[in-house]
Amino acid sequence: MAIYNILLFFLLFCQLGLKITSSDEQETPKHTLQEAYNVLGIKPNPDGSLTREIRIPMVNATPDIEPTSTTQIALSKDIPLNPSTKTFIRLYKPLKPTKNSKIPLIIYLHGGDFVLFSAKTVIFHEFCNQISAQFPAVVASVEYRLAPEHRLPAAYDDAMDAIMWARKQAVFVNGGDAWIKLVDFSRVFLLGSSAGGNIVYHAALRALNLNLSPIKIKGLIMNQPYFGGVHRTKSEIRLREDAYIPLYVNDLLWTFALPKNASRDHVFSNPLMIRRSSYNLGKIRRLPRVMMKGDEGDPLVDRAKLLVKLLKSNRVQVVSIFNKGGYHGIELTNATAPPAQALYDAMKNFILTSR
């Protein structure tokens, strides 16, 4: 529990910050960039990089059964993804896989607003342990590059590397990773939380351009996806003083994540701007089944609802779950608490019914 207390301290620390004036004049008092830096625990460096001072603990993979452990439910190991970008995959498999049957592959993209955290961060490690054991599934958690050192679309490129890694494993299954032999490659899912949900959406659109055979992406799961825009939504205004992702911090994070000089109406941030991009509505109509989960206590919830509306209007099959209350990252504060278990159950049902 000490680990989760550290996370709660980090989240509550956000309450100490105030807000920077944003594009909508009626919203908030003026606040300084330094206040936003303090809330995030970061310092900008002259070369454009960041020094990240607040760190939720990272943990090593657990590739072997730990004889003295009473809580171990999955095995994990780190494998290289792209040596030129220094990315990797943390691969998970259930401690007790289902006998005589293949299980899905879930490619997971962690949260952190494109700027923070890692596949090694304990909250995401425990999340992947749970979904690997409970579904059951093999989980490939992607260590993607962070902004502003690597602005978008770098994270999308890394997600595509992971999708192509999965295809290569399917083609060369006899010579691939031993854990992959558990996988049914006709049941691949992309799962992302927060920034990871944004990455899932854009990677899925990119993947439509490629021949991925023999793998088949059967569904996308976006949990509290991180999207934005110049004009504020009602939930952003209502929750502009949010303890977890206040609006002024959001604005700063987008300046780090987006290509230089891009506004929050860039399609990477605002998917409703599709007509201004290289995407097209015909491509959206080819997306697989989607699960969208949001919480009314999350400032980003209206962005998720707008994307659901766009998808449904283009005949994409969408399962949407919008819970009362809650907050951004609610399932991560305790991997075995009721909000987390409700999410696991909903995702498992989505996967089982995606045929």
N, C-alpha and C positions, 0 to 999 in steps of 0.2 A: 504493500500500500504506500510505502514511502515514495516510490516512483511516481505514483499518481498524484500525491501531494505536491511534488515538485511541479508537475504539469499544472495543477490548479493554481499554484503560486504564480506561475508564468502568465496564466490567463487573467488572474485577478490583477496582476501588475499593470495590465492594459487600462485598468480603471484610473490609474494615476495620470494618464495623459489627457490633454484637451484636444481641440480640433483646429485644423487649418482651414481657412476659408476656401471653398471650392467654387465650381462654376455657377451654382445656383445661389444667388445673393441672399435669399431669404433664409438659408439653412442654419448657419452656425456662426458663432463668434470667431474672430481671427485667432490663430495660434501659430506657433513657429514650427519650422521644419525640425529644429532641435528637439522640440517636445515629441514629435513623431519618432525621431531617431531614438530618443530615450525610451519610449514605450516599447519599441521593437528590440531594444538592446543591440543596436547596430551603430557603427561609425563608418561614414564614407571615407574612402582613401583617395589620394590625389589621382591615382591611375584609374578611377572609376569602380574599383572593387569595394567590397564591404568587409569590415571586421565584425563578426557576429559574436557578441559577448554573452548573450543569454542562450544557454544550450540545455535542452532537455537531454537526459542521458542517452547515449548510444550503447548498443549491446552487440556482442559477437553472435554469429550464427551458431546453431547447435546441431552439427551434422551427425552426432552419435547419441544413442540412448544414454541418459544419465542415470546410473543405477540407484542413486540416492534420492532422485527427484520424485515427488508425489504429485507434481502439477504439470509435468511435461506432456504435451498433447500432440506435438508435431516435431519433425526434424527440419533443419534448414541448413543451407550452405550457400556461399557466395561464388558465383562463376562469372568470368569476364564476359562483357557484351561487346564493346567496341574499344579496343586498345587505344585508338587515336584520340578518343574523347574521354578516356579513363572512366567509362561507365561500366556498370556491372548489374547483374541480377542476383537478388537473394531469392533462392528457390526453396519452396516449402513442400513437404509432403506429410500426410497424416502419419502419426505414429503407428496406427493400426489400419492400413489401407483395406478397402473393400476387396474381398477375395473374388477372383474369377470374373471381375467386371472392371471396365475402364472408367475413369473419372474425368470430369471437366478440367480444362486448363484455364485459370484466371490470371490475366495480365493486370497487375495492380500498379496504379500511379498514386503516390502518397500526396498528402496536402502540405501546405506551408506557403501558400500565396506566391508560388514560383521562386521565393527568395530564401526560405528557411527549410531546415530539416533534411532528413536523409532516409533512405530505405533502412538504415541501421538504427534510426531513432526508436526508442523503446516502445512508444505508443503504437507506431505502425507495425513494428515487429510482433507485438502481442495481438494486434488486430489480424494480421496474416496468419498467425498460429491458430487463432480461433476459427477463421473461415476455412482454412485447410482441414482442420479436424472435424468441424461440424457439418460441412456440406456433403461429403468430403470432396476435396479438390487438390490438384497441384497448383500452387500459387507462384507466379513469377513477379516479384516486387522489383520495380525498375529504379535504379539509382540514376536519375536523370540530372542533367546539368542545371544549376541554379542561375538566376538573374541577380544582379545586373551584369555579372561577369559573362554570362551567356544568355543574352536576351532571346525572347521568342523570335523565331520558331525553334530554337535549339531543343527545348523540351519535347516538342512534337517530333523532331528528328530522332531523338532518343527513343521515344515510344515506338516509332516505326522500326527502328533497329530491333526492338524487342519482338515486334510482330514478325519480322523477317527471321529472327532467331527461331521463333516457334515453327515457322514454315520449314526452316532447315532441319530442325529436329524431327519434324514429321516425315520429311523426304528421306532422311538418313536415320530412321528410328533405330535400326539395328546397330548403328555405329555412333548414335548420339548419347546423351546423358542417360545413365541407368534409371534415374528417377522418372524420366520422361516416358518410359515404357508403360507407366500406369495410365497415360493420358489417352482420352478419346479426342482426337484432333478435329472431329466434326462438331465438337462442343467447346469452342473457345469463347471466352467472355472478356470484355474490357471493363475494368472496375476502377473508378477514381473517386477520391474524396477531395472536396474543395478545389484547389488548383488541379489536382489529379482528375477531377470530373471535367474540367475545361480541356485538359489534355486528351482525355478519352474521346470527347466529341470531335476535336480537330483531327486526331489520329484516325478515327473511324472514317471521316470524310476522305482523308488522303488514301486510306487503304482501298477505297472503292476503285482507285485507278489501277490497282495491281492484280495480277493473277496470284492469289494466295494458295491455290490448290497444292496439297490436299487439305489444308486447314480451312475451317469455316467459322467465321465470327458470328455466333448465334445471337449475341445480345450485348447491349451497353448498359452499364449501371453507373449512374451519376448521383453521388451522394453530396448534397449541399454544394453544387458546383460553383466555381468562382468565376463569375462573369461581371461585367460592368457596363458603363455607358456614361455619356456626358450629361444627359437629362436624368434626374433622379427619379427613382421609383418611390411609391408610397412607403414601402418597408424600409428603404434606405433613410428617408426623412424621419419616419417614426422612430427608428432605432439608431439615429445618427450618433447618439452618445453610448452606443453599445459597449459593453465591457470587453468583448472579445475581438471584434473587428470594427472599431469606430470608423466613421466615414472618412475622416481626415487621414487616418492611417492607410485605409484602402487606397485613397488617391495617391499617396506616396508610393505604395507598393506597385501600382500600375505604372508609375513613371520608371520604376526599375525593370519591370517585366516586359513592357512593350518595346518595339523598335524605337530608336531615338526619334524624337519629335512627333511620334504618333499620338493621337488623342485616344480617349477611352472609347470612342466610337470606331476604332479599328476593329475589324472583324475578329481578331484574336480575342478581344475583350467583349465585344458586343455582337453576338451571332445574328441579331436582327439586321445588321448592316450587310447581309449576304450579297446584295446587288452591287455593292461597291468592291467586291472581292473577286478572286478567280473561281470561287465556288459558284454553284448555280442550284436552283430549286430542284432541278431534275436529279442532281446528285443526292440531295437530302432525301428525296423520295425513295432512294435505294438503300437507305440505312436499315440495319436490322432492328429488331424489337428493342425498346428502350425502357429501363426503369429509372424514374426520377424520384429522389427522396429529398424533402426539405422540411424545415421547421419554421413555424410562424415567428419564433423569437430570434430568427437569424435575419440580419439586414439584407442578405442576398436572396431571400426566398422569392421575392417578386421576379427577379431575373430568371430563376428556374421556371416559374409559372409562364413567363413570356416565351421561353424556349419550348416548353410543352405545347403551348398554343401554336407556335410555328411548326413544330413537328407534326402535330395532329392535323393541321390544315394542309399538310403535304402527305397525308395518308400513312404516316409512320405509326406503327402500333406502339402505344405508350401506356405503361403502368405508372401512375403517379401517386405518391404518398406524401401528403403534407400534414404534419403533426401540429397540434396546438402547443404553444409554449416552446420549450427547448431553446437551444442556442447553437451557435456555430461550433462544431467539433464535439457535440454532446456525447457521441458514442465513444470518444477517445479518452475521456477522463477516467473511465473504469471499464476495461474490456469485458467484464462479466456482469455489469450492472444491467437493469431492465432496458434502458434505452438502447444499449449496444445489442442485447439479445433480440430485441424487437427488430433491429436492422438485420441481424444475421438471419432471422427467420424469414423476413420479407425477401431478402436476396436469394436465400435457398429456394424459396417457393418460385421466384422468378426464373431461376436456372432450371428447376425441375419441369416447369411448364413451357420452357422455350425449346420447342422441338422442330 
